[in-house]
């Protein structure tokens, strides 16, 4: 069976108009898992990955609110918490969806460590915003604790952390064995828990790995036939939201790279997804798709999405 690595965004589980309650996240997960079940019925093996932006932000808010009563949690532990909690939610919903269709497959969450380089340039220039906004007074206190904060006009100060490039997936053999046993793994959730190697030992680090870049690396390590990145639109456009906007259905790697260099894909939206696709193809991947979560089956059948080869 062909193997697809499917990356879903943390924002697809928390809609913009919602509060983001657990009930809402379960309901949104059910919609996405129906599409994933369609893909499995089509004959694909699947490894599922997911973002965690809203969820890890909420954990950090709780940490801040309770810092006078309980010990704080470092960012790597927050990442691991979201991998476990969101993985539990997704594996339960997918299990129920498959069972309703008369299918029996075990879905397993792997709390995944992802190796990054301690010399990655990202550590010299933190850029990834996380957590709540602070007043200038509190921001000054946080800076004394070693945090890097940036001002967001009108909203206060916010912590930024490094976003290093993923180099390896520590639990890759576990994922391979789960696939070989006909199970469905959920891995590198939220980009995985970032770790560095020091004196032969792994050590968690305060950073956030882009989940699409981690998913692309995972797809390469597994030799996946296709990397599917789901997002809030059916397909990629150039000149987005302009009168001359054009939808890309089939595009080559070189064309996509040209559009990226022209600034067509902003860093805060489509840019990281396009960079992840290019990384996957540059390392030997053959086919990548960017589409909406409910278009997964239509996309693999060539009826939806942006296809990059």
C-alpha positions as CSV (number, residue, x, y, z in Angstrom):
1,X,0.0,0.0,0.0
2,X,1.3,3.5,-0.7
3,X,2.2,5.5,2.3
4,X,1.0,9.1,2.9
5,X,2.2,11.4,5.7
6,X,-0.8,13.7,6.5
7,X,-0.1,16.9,8.4
8,X,-3.1,18.6,9.9
9,X,-2.9,22.1,11.5
10,X,-3.6,22.8,15.2
11,X,-5.9,25.6,14.0
12,X,-8.0,23.1,12.1
13,X,-9.0,21.6,15.5
14,X,-9.8,25.1,16.9
15,X,-11.8,27.2,14.5
16,X,-11.3,31.0,14.5
17,X,-14.9,31.6,15.7
18,X,-14.7,29.1,18.6
19,X,-13.5,29.2,22.2
20,X,-11.4,26.1,21.6
21,X,-13.1,23.9,24.2
22,X,-12.2,20.2,24.4
23,X,-15.8,19.5,23.2
24,X,-15.2,21.7,20.1
25,X,-11.8,20.1,19.5
26,X,-13.3,16.6,19.5
27,X,-16.1,17.7,17.1
28,X,-13.6,19.3,14.7
29,X,-11.4,16.2,15.0
30,X,-14.3,14.0,13.9
31,X,-14.7,16.0,10.7
32,X,-11.0,15.7,9.9
33,X,-10.9,12.0,10.8
34,X,-13.7,11.2,8.4
35,X,-11.5,12.4,5.6
36,X,-8.6,10.4,6.9
37,X,-10.7,7.3,7.1
38,X,-11.7,7.9,3.4
39,X,-8.1,7.9,2.6
40,X,-7.5,4.6,4.4
41,X,-10.4,3.0,2.6
42,X,-8.8,4.1,-0.6
43,X,-5.9,1.8,0.2
44,X,-3.3,4.2,1.7
45,X,-1.2,3.6,4.7
46,X,-1.2,6.8,6.8
47,X,1.0,8.4,9.4
48,X,-0.7,11.4,11.0
49,X,1.0,14.5,12.2
50,X,-0.5,17.7,13.7
51,X,0.1,21.2,14.8
52,X,-0.3,22.4,18.4
53,X,-0.2,26.3,18.2
54,X,-3.4,27.1,20.0
55,X,-3.1,24.2,22.4
56,X,0.4,24.9,23.6
57,X,-0.5,28.6,23.9
58,X,-3.3,27.6,26.3
59,X,-1.0,25.4,28.3
60,X,1.4,28.4,28.7
61,X,-1.5,30.6,29.8
62,X,-2.3,28.1,32.5
63,X,1.4,28.0,33.6
64,X,1.4,31.8,33.9
65,X,-1.8,31.9,35.8
66,X,-0.7,29.3,38.3
67,X,2.9,30.2,38.7
68,X,2.4,31.3,42.4
69,X,0.9,28.0,43.3
70,X,2.6,25.2,41.3
71,X,6.0,24.7,39.7
72,X,6.3,26.1,36.1
73,X,6.6,23.8,33.1
74,X,9.4,24.3,30.5
75,X,8.4,24.5,26.9
76,X,9.7,21.0,26.0
77,X,7.3,19.5,28.6
78,X,4.4,21.6,27.2
79,X,5.2,20.3,23.7
80,X,5.2,16.7,25.1
81,X,1.9,17.4,26.9
82,X,0.2,18.5,23.7
83,X,1.6,15.5,21.8
84,X,0.0,13.1,24.4
85,X,-3.3,15.0,24.8
86,X,-4.0,15.8,21.2
87,X,-2.8,12.4,20.1
88,X,-5.2,10.7,22.6
89,X,-8.0,12.8,21.1
90,X,-7.2,12.0,17.5
91,X,-6.6,8.3,18.0
92,X,-9.8,7.9,19.9
93,X,-11.8,9.8,17.2
94,X,-10.2,7.9,14.3
95,X,-10.7,4.6,16.2
96,X,-14.4,5.3,16.5
97,X,-14.7,6.4,12.9
98,X,-13.1,3.2,11.6
99,X,-15.1,1.0,13.9
100,X,-18.3,2.7,12.6
101,X,-17.2,1.6,9.1
102,X,-16.6,-2.0,10.2
103,X,-12.8,-1.6,10.2
104,X,-10.4,-2.6,12.9
105,X,-7.1,-0.7,13.0
106,X,-5.0,0.2,16.0
107,X,-4.1,3.9,16.2
108,X,-1.1,4.7,18.3
109,X,0.4,8.1,19.5
110,X,4.1,8.3,19.7
111,X,5.4,11.1,21.9
112,X,8.2,12.0,19.5
113,X,11.6,13.7,20.2
114,X,13.0,15.6,17.2
115,X,16.7,16.3,17.1
116,X,17.9,19.8,16.3
117,X,21.4,21.2,16.2
118,X,22.6,23.2,19.2
119,X,24.5,25.4,16.7
120,X,21.4,26.1,14.6
121,X,21.4,29.9,13.7
122,X,17.8,30.1,15.0
123,X,19.1,30.0,18.6
124,X,20.9,33.3,18.0
125,X,17.7,34.9,16.7
126,X,14.5,33.7,18.3
127,X,11.4,34.5,16.1
128,X,8.6,32.2,17.0
129,X,6.0,34.0,19.2
130,X,4.4,31.8,22.0
131,X,2.2,32.4,25.0
132,X,0.4,35.4,26.3
133,X,1.0,39.2,26.0
134,X,2.7,41.0,28.9
135,X,2.9,44.6,30.1
136,X,6.3,46.3,29.8
137,X,6.9,45.9,33.6
138,X,6.3,42.1,33.5
139,X,8.2,41.8,30.2
140,X,11.2,43.5,31.9
141,X,11.0,40.9,34.7
142,X,10.9,38.1,32.2
143,X,13.9,39.4,30.4
144,X,15.9,39.1,33.6
145,X,14.9,35.4,33.6
146,X,16.6,35.1,30.2
147,X,13.6,35.3,28.0
148,X,13.6,37.2,24.7
149,X,10.5,39.3,24.2
150,X,9.3,41.5,21.3
151,X,6.8,44.3,21.3
152,X,3.5,43.8,19.4
153,X,2.1,47.3,18.7
154,X,-1.1,47.8,20.7
155,X,-1.0,44.4,22.4
156,X,2.0,44.5,24.6
157,X,5.1,42.3,24.8
158,X,5.3,38.6,23.8
159,X,7.9,35.9,24.3
160,X,9.7,34.6,21.2
161,X,11.7,31.3,21.1
162,X,14.0,29.7,18.5
163,X,12.5,27.6,15.7
164,X,15.4,25.4,14.7
165,X,15.4,23.0,11.7
166,X,14.6,19.4,12.4
167,X,17.6,17.0,11.7
168,X,16.3,13.6,12.8
169,X,13.4,11.8,14.4
170,X,14.6,9.9,17.5
171,X,11.6,7.4,17.6
172,X,11.7,6.7,13.8
173,X,12.2,3.0,14.3
174,X,9.1,2.8,16.5
175,X,7.0,4.5,13.8
176,X,8.4,2.0,11.2
177,X,7.5,-1.0,13.3
178,X,4.0,0.3,14.0
179,X,3.5,0.7,10.2
180,X,4.8,-2.8,9.6
181,X,2.3,-4.1,12.2
182,X,-0.5,-2.5,10.2
183,X,-1.1,0.2,12.9
184,X,-1.7,3.9,12.3
185,X,0.9,6.1,14.0
186,X,0.5,9.7,15.1
187,X,3.9,11.2,15.4
188,X,5.9,14.5,15.6
189,X,2.9,16.3,17.0
190,X,3.4,20.0,17.1
191,X,6.8,19.4,15.3
192,X,7.9,17.0,18.1
193,X,9.7,17.7,21.3
194,X,12.9,19.6,20.4
195,X,16.0,18.0,21.8
196,X,19.8,18.5,21.4
197,X,22.6,16.0,22.0
198,X,25.2,16.9,24.6
199,X,28.0,14.5,25.5
200,X,26.0,11.6,24.0
201,X,22.8,12.4,25.9
202,X,19.5,13.9,24.7
203,X,18.3,17.1,26.4
204,X,15.1,19.0,25.9
205,X,15.4,22.6,24.8
206,X,13.2,25.7,24.9
207,X,12.2,25.9,21.2
208,X,9.4,25.2,18.8
209,X,9.9,23.1,15.6
210,X,7.7,23.9,12.6
211,X,5.3,21.0,12.3
212,X,5.3,21.0,8.5
213,X,9.1,20.8,8.4
214,X,9.1,18.0,10.9
215,X,6.4,16.2,8.9
216,X,8.4,16.6,5.7
217,X,11.5,15.1,7.4
218,X,9.4,12.2,8.8
219,X,8.0,11.5,5.3
220,X,11.5,11.3,3.8
221,X,12.7,9.0,6.6
222,X,9.8,6.7,6.0
223,X,10.1,6.8,2.2
224,X,6.5,8.1,1.9
225,X,5.0,8.2,-1.6
226,X,3.2,11.5,-0.8
227,X,3.3,14.2,1.8
228,X,-0.1,15.9,2.3
229,X,-0.2,19.2,4.2
230,X,-3.7,20.3,5.1
231,X,-4.5,23.9,5.7
232,X,-7.4,26.4,5.7
233,X,-7.8,26.6,1.9
234,X,-8.5,24.1,-0.8
235,X,-5.4,24.9,-2.8
236,X,-2.5,27.3,-3.0
237,X,-2.9,30.6,-4.8
238,X,-0.5,33.2,-6.1
239,X,-1.5,36.9,-5.8
240,X,-3.7,35.8,-3.0
241,X,-6.8,37.9,-2.4
242,X,-5.9,40.1,-5.4
243,X,-8.0,40.6,-8.6
244,X,-5.5,38.5,-10.5
245,X,-5.3,35.7,-8.0
246,X,-4.5,32.3,-9.6
247,X,-5.0,28.9,-8.1
248,X,-2.1,26.4,-8.5
249,X,-3.3,22.9,-9.3
250,X,-0.2,21.4,-10.7
251,X,3.2,23.1,-10.2
252,X,6.8,22.0,-10.4
253,X,9.2,22.3,-7.6
254,X,11.2,24.9,-9.5
255,X,8.1,27.0,-10.2
256,X,7.1,26.9,-6.5
257,X,10.6,27.9,-5.5
258,X,10.4,30.9,-7.8
259,X,7.0,32.0,-6.4
260,X,8.5,31.7,-2.8
261,X,11.5,33.8,-3.8
262,X,9.1,36.4,-5.2
263,X,7.4,36.7,-1.8
264,X,4.1,35.1,-2.8
265,X,3.9,33.1,0.4
266,X,4.1,35.0,3.7
267,X,6.1,33.6,6.6
268,X,3.0,33.7,8.8
269,X,0.7,31.7,6.5
270,X,1.6,29.6,3.4
271,X,5.3,30.2,3.6
272,X,6.3,27.4,6.0
273,X,4.1,24.9,4.2
274,X,5.8,25.7,0.9
275,X,9.2,25.5,2.5
276,X,8.3,22.1,3.9
277,X,7.2,20.8,0.6
278,X,10.4,22.0,-1.1
279,X,12.5,20.3,1.6
280,X,10.6,17.0,1.1
281,X,11.1,17.1,-2.6
282,X,14.8,18.3,-2.4
283,X,15.5,15.2,-0.2
284,X,14.1,12.8,-2.8
285,X,10.3,13.0,-2.2
286,X,8.3,12.7,-5.4
287,X,4.8,14.1,-4.7
288,X,3.4,16.6,-2.3
289,X,-0.1,18.0,-1.9
290,X,-1.4,21.1,-0.1
291,X,-5.2,21.1,0.5
292,X,-8.0,21.5,3.0
293,X,-8.7,18.7,5.6
294,X,-12.0,17.7,4.0
295,X,-10.4,17.4,0.6
296,X,-7.9,14.6,1.4
297,X,-9.5,11.9,-0.7
298,X,-10.4,14.2,-3.6
299,X,-6.8,15.4,-3.5
300,X,-5.2,12.0,-3.8
301,X,-7.6,11.3,-6.6
302,X,-6.3,14.4,-8.4
303,X,-9.6,16.3,-8.1
304,X,-8.5,18.9,-5.5
305,X,-5.6,20.6,-4.0
306,X,-2.2,21.9,-5.2
307,X,0.1,19.1,-6.4
308,X,3.8,19.6,-6.5
309,X,6.1,17.1,-8.2
